[in-house]
């Protein structure tokens, strides 16, 4: 994947949460089969929080962790939830999403996730197993999860933009 062409997502969640993040701390780097094995031994089969940082590295944290903490407060190429399963040939994605209201990455962020999974030696499907669209309401500024192609704000019922503007 061409990192220069990839979009970086900045944190758009609650500022008070960002204020608690130590920029020197981030999630666990999953960059090899050994790192993945150690991580799975720690979390078991539970889904976990992940981000793909600006360098294209896969970082993991406990599912109850915030994506912004996993990223050390920095911009990301993607973020969501991930679960793995053991196969006869190694590790594979069981489920992967872009579900992160803190960063609201688009489904188009998949290539960054695929490249990071490839570097970690994790087999994966051709896209997110669950992909989400997020839109910020121009009228009330609420972040909305778009469902069933309904581009209407869930709070004020104003029309939502059809393209993500961050």
Secondary structure, 3 states (H helix, E strand, C coil): CCHHHCCCECCCCCHHHHCCCCCCCCCEECCCHHHHHHHHHHHCCCCEEEEEECCCCEEEECCCCCHHHHCCCCCEEEEEEEEEEEECCEEEEEEEECCCCCCCCCHHHHHHHHHHHHHHCEECCCCCCECCEEEECCCCCCEEEEECCECECCCCCCECCCCCCC
